[in-house]
């Protein structure tokens, strides 16, 4: 089964030719497109607008049930307050030992 439809392929090909000729412009800023990947993305988005067979954007895809439950695991880390308190006592202990070492030498 083909990933992209015929219309999508032709749109990408057209965008690539425009990029090569130097006439392909970015939609929002209007700057000249130099990147190959950006030209492909522009071609695919045009095809999407016209209803061609193109997979959805990665950011727009729905997460599967497996990935949704994976993020719900209980954290084993300590709360931020406890971490900060422990860090401050360690730092204070180090400073006091350094001071004591300086006084003796």
Secondary structure by P-SEA (a helix, b strand, c coil): cccccaaaaaaaaaaaaaaaaccccccccccccccaaaaaaaaaaaaaaaccccccccccccccaaaaaaaacccccccaaaaaaaaaaaaaaaaaaaaaaaaac
